[in-house]
Amino acid sequence: MNEATPKPMIMAPLSEDAVKLATAIYNTYVAEGEPYLSIPLKKLCEMYGLNNSHETYEHLQNLFAELNEPVLIEDFVFRGHLYKWEAITFCSFDEEWKEGDLMLEVTINELFLQVMKERMASPFITLR
């Protein structure tokens, strides 16, 4: 039986700010060693030169929307499980932000990282 050649991971190019956000999330993940992260919103605001205002939250929401466009993967094995067909995103996050919130809760998708590492010709973040 001929096995189909796995298709590469293809996604739309990301803006510089979305790549910066992905890199910040990934670096926090590497530093903490856990896929469940709490990132200070103040740190993200400073990263973009924004103050802690409604515009900041709107900007971050737009970046997360850009970063989390679903990507289709086919025939991918991760931790012994075959993903025959799956739509995946970079991370999940608490979408109910309020201006007084201090932390952003993010869960990075380790499957997405592995797929990006193995199938993207030019990953948008440098993976270790």
ROFI-449785 format. One record per atom (N, C-alpha, C, O): residue in three letters; residue number from 1; x, y, z; atom name. Coordinates in nm, 2 decimals. Atoms other than C-alpha are relative to their C-alpha. Layout:
N
PT, rest, nr, x, y, z, atom
PT, ALA, NUM, X, Y, Z, CA
...
//
This chain:
128
PT, rest, nr, x, y, z, atom
PT, MET, 1, 0.08, -0.12, 0.00, N
PT, MET, 1, 0.00, 0.00, 0.00, CA
PT, MET, 1, 0.09, 0.12, 0.00, C
PT, MET, 1, 0.18, 0.13, 0.08, O
PT, ASN, 2, -0.08, -0.12, 0.01, N
PT, ASN, 2, 0.14, 0.34, -0.10, CA
PT, ASN, 2, -0.06, 0.10, 0.11, C
PT, ASN, 2, -0.18, 0.13, 0.11, O
PT, GLU, 3, 0.04, -0.11, -0.09, N
PT, GLU, 3, 0.13, 0.60, 0.18, CA
PT, GLU, 3, 0.02, 0.13, -0.06, C
PT, GLU, 3, 0.11, 0.16, -0.14, O
PT, ALA, 4, 0.00, -0.13, 0.06, N
PT, ALA, 4, 0.05, 0.95, 0.08, CA
PT, ALA, 4, 0.12, 0.08, 0.07, C
PT, ALA, 4, 0.14, 0.07, 0.18, O
PT, THR, 5, -0.10, -0.09, -0.06, N
PT, THR, 5, 0.33, 1.20, 0.12, CA
PT, THR, 5, -0.06, 0.11, 0.08, C
PT, THR, 5, -0.16, 0.18, 0.03, O
PT, PRO, 6, 0.06, -0.10, -0.08, N
PT, PRO, 6, 0.25, 1.44, 0.40, CA
PT, PRO, 6, 0.01, 0.14, -0.07, C
PT, PRO, 6, 0.12, 0.17, -0.13, O
PT, LYS, 7, 0.00, -0.14, 0.06, N
PT, LYS, 7, 0.16, 1.79, 0.28, CA
PT, LYS, 7, 0.07, 0.09, 0.10, C
PT, LYS, 7, 0.06, 0.08, 0.22, O
PT, PRO, 8, -0.06, -0.10, -0.09, N
PT, PRO, 8, 0.36, 2.08, 0.41, CA
PT, PRO, 8, -0.10, 0.09, 0.07, C
PT, PRO, 8, -0.21, 0.10, 0.03, O
PT, MET, 9, 0.09, -0.09, -0.08, N
PT, MET, 9, 0.22, 2.32, 0.66, CA
PT, MET, 9, 0.01, 0.14, -0.07, C
PT, MET, 9, 0.12, 0.19, -0.09, O
PT, ILE, 10, 0.00, -0.13, 0.07, N
PT, ILE, 10, 0.11, 2.64, 0.48, CA
PT, ILE, 10, -0.09, 0.09, 0.07, C
PT, ILE, 10, -0.20, 0.06, 0.11, O
PT, MET, 11, 0.08, -0.10, -0.06, N
PT, MET, 11, -0.01, 2.95, 0.64, CA
PT, MET, 11, 0.04, 0.14, -0.06, C
PT, MET, 11, 0.14, 0.16, -0.12, O
PT, ALA, 12, -0.02, -0.13, 0.05, N
PT, ALA, 12, -0.05, 3.31, 0.54, CA
PT, ALA, 12, 0.12, 0.07, 0.07, C
PT, ALA, 12, 0.14, 0.05, 0.19, O
PT, PRO, 13, -0.11, -0.07, -0.07, N
PT, PRO, 13, 0.25, 3.54, 0.61, CA
PT, PRO, 13, -0.06, 0.09, 0.11, C
PT, PRO, 13, -0.17, 0.14, 0.10, O
PT, LEU, 14, 0.04, -0.07, -0.12, N
PT, LEU, 14, 0.23, 3.71, 0.95, CA
PT, LEU, 14, 0.06, 0.14, 0.00, C
PT, LEU, 14, 0.17, 0.16, -0.06, O
PT, SER, 15, -0.06, -0.14, -0.02, N
PT, SER, 15, 0.28, 4.08, 1.03, CA
PT, SER, 15, 0.12, -0.01, 0.10, C
PT, SER, 15, 0.13, -0.11, 0.17, O
PT, GLU, 16, -0.11, -0.01, -0.09, N
PT, GLU, 16, 0.59, 4.18, 1.21, CA
PT, GLU, 16, -0.04, 0.00, 0.15, C
PT, GLU, 16, 0.02, -0.07, 0.23, O
PT, ASP, 17, 0.05, -0.01, -0.14, N
PT, ASP, 17, 0.39, 4.25, 1.53, CA
PT, ASP, 17, -0.05, -0.14, 0.04, C
PT, ASP, 17, -0.04, -0.18, 0.16, O
PT, ALA, 18, 0.04, 0.13, -0.04, N
PT, ALA, 18, 0.23, 3.90, 1.52, CA
PT, ALA, 18, 0.11, -0.09, 0.02, C
PT, ALA, 18, 0.11, -0.18, 0.11, O
PT, VAL, 19, -0.12, 0.08, -0.02, N
PT, VAL, 19, 0.57, 3.74, 1.48, CA
PT, VAL, 19, 0.06, 0.03, 0.14, C
PT, VAL, 19, 0.11, -0.06, 0.21, O
PT, LYS, 20, -0.06, -0.04, -0.13, N
PT, LYS, 20, 0.69, 3.94, 1.78, CA
PT, LYS, 20, -0.08, -0.06, 0.12, C
PT, LYS, 20, -0.02, -0.10, 0.21, O
PT, LEU, 21, 0.09, 0.06, -0.11, N
PT, LEU, 21, 0.39, 3.82, 1.99, CA
PT, LEU, 21, 0.03, -0.15, 0.01, C
PT, LEU, 21, 0.04, -0.20, 0.12, O
PT, ALA, 22, -0.03, 0.14, 0.00, N
PT, ALA, 22, 0.45, 3.46, 1.88, CA
PT, ALA, 22, 0.13, -0.03, 0.07, C
PT, ALA, 22, 0.15, -0.13, 0.15, O
PT, THR, 23, -0.14, 0.02, -0.06, N
PT, THR, 23, 0.82, 3.49, 1.98, CA
PT, THR, 23, 0.00, 0.02, 0.15, C
PT, THR, 23, 0.06, -0.06, 0.22, O
PT, ALA, 24, 0.01, -0.03, -0.15, N
PT, ALA, 24, 0.73, 3.64, 2.32, CA
PT, ALA, 24, -0.07, -0.12, 0.07, C
PT, ALA, 24, -0.02, -0.16, 0.17, O
PT, ILE, 25, 0.07, 0.11, -0.06, N
PT, ILE, 25, 0.49, 3.36, 2.39, CA
PT, ILE, 25, 0.09, -0.13, 0.00, C
PT, ILE, 25, 0.10, -0.20, 0.10, O
PT, TYR, 26, -0.08, 0.12, 0.01, N
PT, TYR, 26, 0.73, 3.09, 2.27, CA
PT, TYR, 26, 0.12, 0.01, 0.10, C
PT, TYR, 26, 0.15, -0.09, 0.16, O
PT, ASN, 27, -0.11, -0.01, -0.09, N
PT, ASN, 27, 1.02, 3.23, 2.47, CA
PT, ASN, 27, -0.04, -0.01, 0.15, C
PT, ASN, 27, 0.03, -0.07, 0.23, O
PT, THR, 28, 0.06, 0.02, -0.13, N
PT, THR, 28, 0.80, 3.24, 2.78, CA
PT, THR, 28, -0.02, -0.15, 0.03, C
PT, THR, 28, 0.01, -0.21, 0.13, O
PT, TYR, 29, 0.02, 0.15, -0.01, N
PT, TYR, 29, 0.71, 2.87, 2.71, CA
PT, TYR, 29, 0.13, -0.07, 0.02, C
PT, TYR, 29, 0.14, -0.16, 0.11, O
PT, VAL, 30, -0.13, 0.06, -0.02, N
PT, VAL, 30, 1.08, 2.78, 2.68, CA
PT, VAL, 30, 0.05, 0.03, 0.14, C
PT, VAL, 30, 0.11, -0.06, 0.20, O
PT, ALA, 31, -0.05, -0.04, -0.13, N
PT, ALA, 31, 1.17, 2.97, 3.00, CA
PT, ALA, 31, -0.07, -0.08, 0.11, C
PT, ALA, 31, -0.01, -0.12, 0.21, O
PT, GLU, 32, 0.07, 0.06, -0.10, N
PT, GLU, 32, 0.89, 2.82, 3.20, CA
PT, GLU, 32, -0.02, -0.16, -0.01, C
PT, GLU, 32, -0.04, -0.23, 0.09, O
PT, GLY, 33, 0.01, 0.14, 0.03, N
PT, GLY, 33, 0.88, 2.47, 3.04, CA
PT, GLY, 33, -0.14, -0.06, 0.01, C
PT, GLY, 33, -0.15, -0.18, 0.02, O
PT, GLU, 34, 0.14, 0.05, 0.00, N
PT, GLU, 34, 0.50, 2.45, 3.05, CA
PT, GLU, 34, -0.08, 0.07, -0.11, C
PT, GLU, 34, -0.05, 0.18, -0.14, O
PT, PRO, 35, 0.08, -0.06, 0.10, N
PT, PRO, 35, 0.25, 2.50, 2.78, CA
PT, PRO, 35, -0.11, 0.10, 0.05, C
PT, PRO, 35, -0.17, 0.18, -0.03, O
PT, TYR, 36, 0.10, -0.09, -0.06, N
PT, TYR, 36, 0.02, 2.69, 3.02, CA
PT, TYR, 36, 0.07, 0.12, 0.06, C
PT, TYR, 36, 0.15, 0.11, 0.15, O
PT, LEU, 37, -0.08, -0.12, -0.03, N
PT, LEU, 37, 0.15, 3.05, 3.05, CA
PT, LEU, 37, -0.09, 0.11, 0.06, C
PT, LEU, 37, -0.21, 0.13, 0.02, O
PT, SER, 38, 0.06, -0.13, -0.05, N
PT, SER, 38, 0.06, 3.37, 3.24, CA
PT, SER, 38, 0.10, 0.10, -0.04, C
PT, SER, 38, 0.21, 0.11, 0.01, O
PT, ILE, 39, -0.09, -0.10, 0.05, N
PT, ILE, 39, 0.21, 3.66, 3.06, CA
PT, ILE, 39, -0.05, 0.14, 0.04, C
PT, ILE, 39, -0.17, 0.17, 0.02, O
PT, PRO, 40, 0.05, -0.13, -0.04, N
PT, PRO, 40, 0.19, 4.01, 3.21, CA
PT, PRO, 40, -0.04, 0.09, -0.12, C
PT, PRO, 40, 0.04, 0.10, -0.21, O
PT, LEU, 41, 0.04, -0.09, 0.11, N
PT, LEU, 41, -0.01, 4.24, 2.99, CA
PT, LEU, 41, 0.08, 0.12, -0.01, C
PT, LEU, 41, 0.10, 0.17, -0.12, O
PT, LYS, 42, -0.09, -0.12, 0.00, N
PT, LYS, 42, 0.21, 4.52, 3.09, CA
PT, LYS, 42, 0.13, -0.02, -0.09, C
PT, LYS, 42, 0.17, 0.06, -0.16, O
PT, LYS, 43, -0.12, 0.03, 0.08, N
PT, LYS, 43, 0.51, 4.34, 2.93, CA
PT, LYS, 43, -0.04, 0.00, -0.15, C
PT, LYS, 43, 0.04, 0.05, -0.23, O
PT, LEU, 44, 0.04, 0.00, 0.14, N
PT, LEU, 44, 0.31, 4.30, 2.60, CA
PT, LEU, 44, -0.02, 0.14, -0.04, C
PT, LEU, 44, 0.01, 0.18, -0.15, O
PT, CYS, 45, 0.02, -0.14, 0.04, N
PT, CYS, 45, 0.21, 4.67, 2.61, CA
PT, CYS, 45, 0.13, 0.07, -0.02, C
PT, CYS, 45, 0.15, 0.14, -0.12, O
PT, GLU, 46, -0.13, -0.06, 0.01, N
PT, GLU, 46, 0.57, 4.77, 2.66, CA
PT, GLU, 46, 0.07, -0.04, -0.13, C
PT, GLU, 46, 0.14, 0.03, -0.20, O
PT, MET, 47, -0.06, 0.06, 0.12, N
PT, MET, 47, 0.68, 4.54, 2.38, CA
PT, MET, 47, -0.04, 0.08, -0.13, C
PT, MET, 47, 0.03, 0.09, -0.23, O
PT, TYR, 48, 0.05, -0.07, 0.12, N
PT, TYR, 48, 0.46, 4.74, 2.13, CA
PT, TYR, 48, 0.00, 0.15, 0.02, C
PT, TYR, 48, -0.05, 0.22, -0.07, O
PT, GLY, 49, 0.00, -0.14, -0.03, N
PT, GLY, 49, 0.51, 5.08, 2.29, CA
PT, GLY, 49, -0.14, 0.06, 0.02, C
PT, GLY, 49, -0.17, 0.17, -0.01, O
PT, LEU, 50, 0.13, -0.04, -0.02, N
PT, LEU, 50, 0.15, 5.10, 2.39, CA
PT, LEU, 50, -0.03, 0.02, 0.15, C
PT, LEU, 50, 0.04, -0.04, 0.23, O
PT, ASN, 51, 0.03, -0.01, -0.14, N
PT, ASN, 51, -0.01, 5.22, 2.71, CA
PT, ASN, 51, -0.11, -0.10, 0.03, C
PT, ASN, 51, -0.17, -0.16, -0.06, O
PT, ASN, 52, 0.10, 0.09, -0.05, N
PT, ASN, 52, -0.25, 5.01, 2.91, CA
PT, ASN, 52, -0.14, 0.05, -0.03, C
PT, ASN, 52, -0.21, 0.09, 0.07, O
PT, SER, 53, 0.12, -0.06, 0.04, N
PT, SER, 53, -0.56, 5.12, 2.72, CA
PT, SER, 53, -0.08, -0.09, -0.09, C
PT, SER, 53, -0.04, -0.20, -0.12, O
PT, HIS, 54, 0.09, 0.08, 0.09, N
PT, HIS, 54, -0.85, 4.99, 2.51, CA
PT, HIS, 54, 0.07, -0.03, -0.13, C
PT, HIS, 54, 0.05, -0.14, -0.18, O
PT, GLU, 55, -0.07, 0.02, 0.12, N
PT, GLU, 55, -0.64, 5.04, 2.20, CA
PT, GLU, 55, 0.10, -0.11, 0.01, C
PT, GLU, 55, 0.12, -0.19, -0.09, O
PT, THR, 56, -0.10, 0.11, -0.02, N
PT, THR, 56, -0.37, 4.81, 2.34, CA
PT, THR, 56, -0.07, -0.14, -0.01, C
PT, THR, 56, -0.03, -0.23, -0.08, O
PT, TYR, 57, 0.08, 0.13, 0.00, N
PT, TYR, 57, -0.63, 4.53, 2.40, CA
PT, TYR, 57, -0.05, -0.03, -0.14, C
PT, TYR, 57, -0.04, -0.14, -0.18, O
PT, GLU, 58, 0.05, 0.02, 0.14, N
PT, GLU, 58, -0.78, 4.58, 2.06, CA
PT, GLU, 58, 0.12, -0.05, -0.09, C
PT, GLU, 58, 0.10, -0.14, -0.17, O
PT, HIS, 59, -0.12, 0.04, 0.08, N
PT, HIS, 59, -0.43, 4.56, 1.90, CA
PT, HIS, 59, 0.04, -0.14, 0.03, C
PT, HIS, 59, 0.07, -0.22, -0.06, O
PT, LEU, 60, -0.04, 0.14, -0.03, N
PT, LEU, 60, -0.34, 4.24, 2.09, CA
PT, LEU, 60, -0.11, -0.10, -0.05, C
PT, LEU, 60, -0.07, -0.20, -0.09, O
PT, GLN, 61, 0.11, 0.09, 0.05, N
PT, GLN, 61, -0.68, 4.09, 2.00, CA
PT, GLN, 61, 0.02, -0.03, -0.15, C
PT, GLN, 61, 0.01, -0.14, -0.19, O
PT, ASN, 62, -0.02, 0.02, 0.15, N
PT, ASN, 62, -0.61, 4.15, 1.63, CA
PT, ASN, 62, 0.12, -0.08, -0.03, C
PT, ASN, 62, 0.12, -0.16, -0.12, O
PT, LEU, 63, -0.12, 0.08, 0.02, N
PT, LEU, 63, -0.26, 4.00, 1.66, CA
PT, LEU, 63, -0.03, -0.14, 0.03, C
PT, LEU, 63, 0.02, -0.23, -0.04, O
PT, PHE, 64, 0.04, 0.14, -0.03, N
PT, PHE, 64, -0.40, 3.69, 1.83, CA
PT, PHE, 64, -0.09, -0.06, -0.11, C
PT, PHE, 64, -0.07, -0.18, -0.14, O
PT, ALA, 65, 0.08, 0.05, 0.11, N
PT, ALA, 65, -0.66, 3.66, 1.56, CA
PT, ALA, 65, 0.08, -0.04, -0.12, C
PT, ALA, 65, 0.06, -0.14, -0.19, O
PT, GLU, 66, -0.09, 0.03, 0.12, N
PT, GLU, 66, -0.39, 3.68, 1.29, CA
PT, GLU, 66, 0.09, -0.12, 0.03, C
PT, GLU, 66, 0.10, -0.21, -0.06, O
PT, LEU, 67, -0.09, 0.11, -0.04, N
PT, LEU, 67, -0.16, 3.44, 1.48, CA
PT, LEU, 67, -0.08, -0.13, 0.00, C
PT, LEU, 67, -0.02, -0.24, -0.02, O
PT, ASN, 68, 0.08, 0.12, -0.03, N
PT, ASN, 68, -0.44, 3.19, 1.54, CA
PT, ASN, 68, -0.09, -0.04, -0.12, C
PT, ASN, 68, -0.20, -0.11, -0.10, O
PT, GLU, 69, 0.07, 0.05, 0.11, N
PT, GLU, 69, -0.57, 3.14, 1.19, CA
PT, GLU, 69, 0.02, -0.15, -0.01, C
PT, GLU, 69, 0.13, -0.20, 0.00, O
PT, PRO, 70, -0.02, 0.15, 0.00, N
PT, PRO, 70, -0.64, 2.76, 1.18, CA
PT, PRO, 70, 0.08, -0.04, -0.12, C
PT, PRO, 70, 0.07, 0.01, -0.23, O
PT, VAL, 71, -0.08, 0.06, 0.10, N
PT, VAL, 71, -0.39, 2.56, 0.98, CA
PT, VAL, 71, -0.04, -0.15, -0.01, C
PT, VAL, 71, -0.05, -0.22, 0.09, O
PT, LEU, 72, 0.03, 0.14, 0.02, N
PT, LEU, 72, -0.48, 2.22, 0.83, CA
PT, LEU, 72, 0.12, -0.09, -0.01, C
PT, LEU, 72, 0.21, -0.05, -0.08, O
PT, ILE, 73, -0.11, 0.10, 0.01, N
PT, ILE, 73, -0.25, 1.93, 0.89, CA
PT, ILE, 73, -0.06, -0.13, -0.04, C
PT, ILE, 73, -0.17, -0.17, 0.00, O
PT, GLU, 74, 0.04, 0.14, 0.04, N
PT, GLU, 74, -0.27, 1.58, 0.74, CA
PT, GLU, 74, 0.11, -0.09, 0.03, C
PT, GLU, 74, 0.23, -0.06, 0.01, O
PT, ASP, 75, -0.09, 0.11, -0.02, N
PT, ASP, 75, -0.11, 1.26, 0.83, CA
PT, ASP, 75, 0.13, 0.04, 0.08, C
PT, ASP, 75, 0.24, 0.03, 0.03, O
PT, PHE, 76, -0.11, -0.04, -0.09, N
PT, PHE, 76, 0.11, 1.38, 1.12, CA
PT, PHE, 76, -0.01, -0.08, 0.12, C
PT, PHE, 76, -0.11, -0.09, 0.19, O
PT, VAL, 77, -0.01, 0.08, -0.12, N
PT, VAL, 77, 0.23, 1.17, 1.40, CA
PT, VAL, 77, 0.07, 0.09, 0.11, C
PT, VAL, 77, 0.17, 0.14, 0.09, O
PT, PHE, 78, -0.05, -0.07, -0.11, N
PT, PHE, 78, 0.28, 1.34, 1.74, CA
PT, PHE, 78, -0.03, -0.07, 0.13, C
PT, PHE, 78, -0.14, -0.11, 0.16, O
PT, ARG, 79, 0.01, 0.08, -0.12, N
PT, ARG, 79, 0.35, 1.16, 2.06, CA
PT, ARG, 79, -0.08, -0.13, -0.02, C
PT, ARG, 79, -0.16, -0.17, 0.07, O
PT, GLY, 80, 0.06, 0.13, 0.02, N
PT, GLY, 80, 0.24, 0.83, 1.91, CA
PT, GLY, 80, -0.14, 0.00, -0.06, C
PT, GLY, 80, -0.20, -0.10, -0.08, O
PT, HIS, 81, 0.14, -0.01, 0.05, N
PT, HIS, 81, -0.09, 0.96, 1.78, CA
PT, HIS, 81, 0.00, 0.05, -0.14, C
PT, HIS, 81, 0.07, 0.15, -0.17, O
PT, LEU, 82, 0.01, -0.04, 0.14, N
PT, LEU, 82, -0.17, 0.99, 1.41, CA
PT, LEU, 82, -0.11, 0.10, -0.01, C
PT, LEU, 82, -0.23, 0.07, 0.02, O
PT, TYR, 83, 0.10, -0.10, 0.03, N
PT, TYR, 83, -0.35, 1.31, 1.32, CA
PT, TYR, 83, -0.02, -0.01, -0.15, C
PT, TYR, 83, 0.05, 0.04, -0.23, O
PT, LYS, 84, 0.03, 0.03, 0.14, N
PT, LYS, 84, -0.51, 1.20, 0.99, CA
PT, LYS, 84, -0.04, 0.14, -0.07, C
PT, LYS, 84, 0.00, 0.16, -0.18, O
PT, TRP, 85, 0.04, -0.13, 0.05, N
PT, TRP, 85, -0.67, 1.54, 0.94, CA
PT, TRP, 85, -0.04, 0.09, 0.12, C
PT, TRP, 85, -0.12, 0.05, 0.20, O
PT, GLU, 86, 0.02, -0.08, -0.12, N
PT, GLU, 86, -0.67, 1.82, 1.19, CA
PT, GLU, 86, 0.02, 0.15, -0.03, C
PT, GLU, 86, 0.11, 0.19, -0.10, O
PT, ALA, 87, -0.02, -0.14, 0.01, N
PT, ALA, 87, -0.72, 2.20, 1.20, CA
PT, ALA, 87, 0.06, 0.05, 0.14, C
PT, ALA, 87, 0.00, 0.02, 0.24, O
PT, ILE, 88, -0.06, -0.04, -0.13, N
PT, ILE, 88, -0.48, 2.35, 1.46, CA
PT, ILE, 88, 0.04, 0.15, 0.00, C
PT, ILE, 88, 0.04, 0.21, -0.11, O
PT, THR, 89, -0.04, -0.14, -0.01, N
PT, THR, 89, -0.38, 2.69, 1.59, CA
PT, THR, 89, 0.12, 0.01, 0.09, C
PT, THR, 89, 0.15, -0.09, 0.16, O
PT, PHE, 90, -0.12, -0.02, -0.08, N
PT, PHE, 90, -0.07, 2.83, 1.76, CA
PT, PHE, 90, -0.03, -0.01, 0.15, C
PT, PHE, 90, 0.05, -0.07, 0.22, O
PT, CYS, 91, 0.03, 0.00, -0.15, N
PT, CYS, 91, -0.23, 2.88, 2.10, CA
PT, CYS, 91, -0.14, 0.03, 0.02, C
PT, CYS, 91, -0.22, 0.07, -0.07, O
PT, SER, 92, 0.14, -0.05, -0.04, N
PT, SER, 92, -0.55, 2.94, 2.29, CA
PT, SER, 92, 0.03, 0.10, 0.11, C
PT, SER, 92, 0.13, 0.10, 0.18, O
PT, PHE, 93, -0.02, -0.11, -0.10, N
PT, PHE, 93, -0.60, 3.23, 2.52, CA
PT, PHE, 93, -0.14, 0.04, 0.05, C
PT, PHE, 93, -0.24, 0.02, -0.01, O
PT, ASP, 94, 0.12, -0.05, -0.05, N
PT, ASP, 94, -0.86, 3.39, 2.74, CA
PT, ASP, 94, -0.04, 0.12, -0.07, C
PT, ASP, 94, 0.03, 0.23, -0.07, O
PT, GLU, 95, 0.05, -0.12, 0.08, N
PT, GLU, 95, -1.06, 3.62, 2.51, CA
PT, GLU, 95, -0.07, 0.10, 0.08, C
PT, GLU, 95, -0.11, 0.21, 0.02, O
PT, GLU, 96, 0.08, -0.09, -0.08, N
PT, GLU, 96, -1.24, 3.79, 2.79, CA
PT, GLU, 96, 0.09, 0.09, 0.08, C
PT, GLU, 96, 0.10, 0.08, 0.21, O
PT, TRP, 97, -0.09, -0.09, -0.07, N
PT, TRP, 97, -0.99, 4.06, 2.88, CA
PT, TRP, 97, -0.08, 0.12, 0.04, C
PT, TRP, 97, -0.17, 0.17, -0.02, O
PT, LYS, 98, 0.06, -0.12, -0.05, N
PT, LYS, 98, -1.08, 4.36, 3.08, CA
PT, LYS, 98, 0.12, 0.09, 0.03, C
PT, LYS, 98, 0.23, 0.05, 0.05, O
PT, GLU, 99, -0.11, -0.10, -0.01, N
PT, GLU, 99, -0.87, 4.68, 3.11, CA
PT, GLU, 99, 0.08, -0.01, 0.13, C
PT, GLU, 99, 0.19, 0.03, 0.14, O
PT, GLY, 100, -0.07, 0.01, -0.13, N
PT, GLY, 100, -0.78, 4.61, 3.48, CA
PT, GLY, 100, 0.08, -0.13, 0.01, C
PT, GLY, 100, 0.15, -0.15, 0.11, O
PT, ASP, 101, -0.07, 0.13, -0.01, N
PT, ASP, 101, -0.65, 4.26, 3.40, CA
PT, ASP, 101, 0.15, 0.02, 0.00, C
PT, ASP, 101, 0.20, 0.11, -0.07, O
PT, LEU, 102, -0.14, -0.01, -0.01, N
PT, LEU, 102, -0.28, 4.21, 3.48, CA
PT, LEU, 102, 0.07, -0.11, -0.08, C
PT, LEU, 102, 0.19, -0.08, -0.12, O
PT, MET, 103, -0.06, 0.11, 0.07, N
PT, MET, 103, -0.21, 3.88, 3.32, CA
PT, MET, 103, -0.08, -0.05, -0.12, C
PT, MET, 103, -0.21, -0.04, -0.12, O
PT, LEU, 104, 0.06, 0.06, 0.12, N
PT, LEU, 104, -0.29, 3.71, 2.99, CA
PT, LEU, 104, 0.03, -0.15, 0.01, C
PT, LEU, 104, 0.14, -0.19, 0.02, O
PT, GLU, 105, -0.02, 0.15, -0.01, N
PT, GLU, 105, -0.35, 3.33, 3.02, CA
PT, GLU, 105, 0.00, -0.05, -0.14, C
PT, GLU, 105, -0.10, -0.04, -0.22, O
PT, VAL, 106, -0.02, 0.05, 0.14, N
PT, VAL, 106, -0.22, 3.15, 2.71, CA
PT, VAL, 106, 0.04, -0.15, 0.02, C
PT, VAL, 106, 0.11, -0.19, 0.11, O
PT, THR, 107, -0.05, 0.14, 0.01, N
PT, THR, 107, -0.19, 2.78, 2.63, CA
PT, THR, 107, 0.05, -0.02, -0.14, C
PT, THR, 107, -0.02, -0.01, -0.24, O
PT, ILE, 108, -0.07, 0.02, 0.13, N
PT, ILE, 108, 0.06, 2.71, 2.36, CA
PT, ILE, 108, -0.03, -0.14, -0.05, C
PT, ILE, 108, -0.04, -0.23, 0.03, O
PT, ASN, 109, 0.03, 0.12, 0.06, N
PT, ASN, 109, -0.02, 2.43, 2.12, CA
PT, ASN, 109, 0.13, -0.07, -0.04, C
PT, ASN, 109, 0.19, -0.04, -0.14, O
PT, GLU, 110, -0.13, 0.07, 0.03, N
PT, GLU, 110, 0.28, 2.19, 2.13, CA
PT, GLU, 110, -0.01, -0.08, -0.13, C
PT, GLU, 110, 0.10, -0.10, -0.19, O
PT, LEU, 111, 0.02, 0.06, 0.13, N
PT, LEU, 111, 0.14, 2.00, 1.83, CA
PT, LEU, 111, 0.03, 0.10, -0.11, C
PT, LEU, 111, 0.11, 0.06, -0.21, O
PT, PHE, 112, -0.03, -0.10, 0.10, N
PT, PHE, 112, 0.15, 2.32, 1.63, CA
PT, PHE, 112, 0.15, 0.03, -0.01, C
PT, PHE, 112, 0.20, 0.04, -0.12, O
PT, LEU, 113, -0.14, -0.02, 0.00, N
PT, LEU, 113, 0.51, 2.38, 1.73, CA
PT, LEU, 113, 0.08, -0.11, -0.07, C
PT, LEU, 113, 0.17, -0.08, -0.15, O
PT, GLN, 114, -0.07, 0.12, 0.06, N
PT, GLN, 114, 0.62, 2.03, 1.62, CA
PT, GLN, 114, -0.03, 0.00, -0.15, C
PT, GLN, 114, 0.06, -0.03, -0.23, O
PT, VAL, 115, 0.03, 0.00, 0.14, N
PT, VAL, 115, 0.43, 2.06, 1.29, CA
PT, VAL, 115, 0.08, 0.12, -0.07, C
PT, VAL, 115, 0.13, 0.10, -0.18, O
PT, MET, 116, -0.08, -0.11, 0.06, N
PT, MET, 116, 0.59, 2.40, 1.23, CA
PT, MET, 116, 0.14, -0.03, -0.02, C
PT, MET, 116, 0.21, 0.00, -0.12, O
PT, LYS, 117, -0.14, 0.04, 0.01, N
PT, LYS, 117, 0.93, 2.26, 1.30, CA
PT, LYS, 117, 0.03, -0.09, -0.11, C
PT, LYS, 117, 0.13, -0.08, -0.18, O
PT, GLU, 118, -0.02, 0.10, 0.10, N
PT, GLU, 118, 0.89, 1.97, 1.07, CA
PT, GLU, 118, -0.05, 0.03, -0.14, C
PT, GLU, 118, 0.01, -0.02, -0.24, O
PT, ARG, 119, 0.06, -0.02, 0.13, N
PT, ARG, 119, 0.68, 2.11, 0.79, CA
PT, ARG, 119, 0.01, 0.14, -0.06, C
PT, ARG, 119, -0.02, 0.15, -0.18, O
PT, MET, 120, -0.01, -0.14, 0.05, N
PT, MET, 120, 0.73, 2.48, 0.75, CA
PT, MET, 120, 0.14, 0.02, -0.06, C
PT, MET, 120, 0.24, 0.00, 0.01, O
PT, ALA, 121, -0.13, -0.03, 0.06, N
PT, ALA, 121, 1.01, 2.58, 0.51, CA
PT, ALA, 121, 0.07, 0.11, 0.08, C
PT, ALA, 121, 0.19, 0.11, 0.10, O
PT, SER, 122, -0.06, -0.11, -0.08, N
PT, SER, 122, 1.06, 2.90, 0.71, CA
PT, SER, 122, -0.09, 0.03, 0.12, C
PT, SER, 122, -0.18, 0.11, 0.11, O
PT, PRO, 123, 0.08, -0.02, -0.12, N
PT, PRO, 123, 0.91, 2.88, 1.06, CA
PT, PRO, 123, 0.01, 0.15, 0.04, C
PT, PRO, 123, 0.11, 0.21, 0.03, O
PT, PHE, 124, 0.00, -0.14, -0.03, N
PT, PHE, 124, 0.81, 3.22, 1.18, CA
PT, PHE, 124, 0.06, 0.03, 0.14, C
PT, PHE, 124, 0.09, 0.15, 0.17, O
PT, ILE, 125, -0.09, -0.02, -0.12, N
PT, ILE, 125, 0.99, 3.17, 1.52, CA
PT, ILE, 125, 0.10, -0.11, -0.01, C
PT, ILE, 125, 0.08, -0.22, -0.07, O
PT, THR, 126, -0.10, 0.10, 0.00, N
PT, THR, 126, 1.31, 2.99, 1.58, CA
PT, THR, 126, -0.02, -0.10, 0.11, C
PT, THR, 126, -0.03, -0.06, 0.23, O
PT, LEU, 127, 0.03, 0.11, -0.10, N
PT, LEU, 127, 1.24, 2.66, 1.75, CA
PT, LEU, 127, 0.13, -0.07, 0.04, C
PT, LEU, 127, 0.22, -0.10, -0.04, O
PT, ARG, 128, -0.11, 0.07, -0.05, N
PT, ARG, 128, 1.49, 2.49, 1.97, CA
PT, ARG, 128, -0.02, -0.15, -0.01, C
PT, ARG, 128, 0.07, -0.23, 0.03, O
//
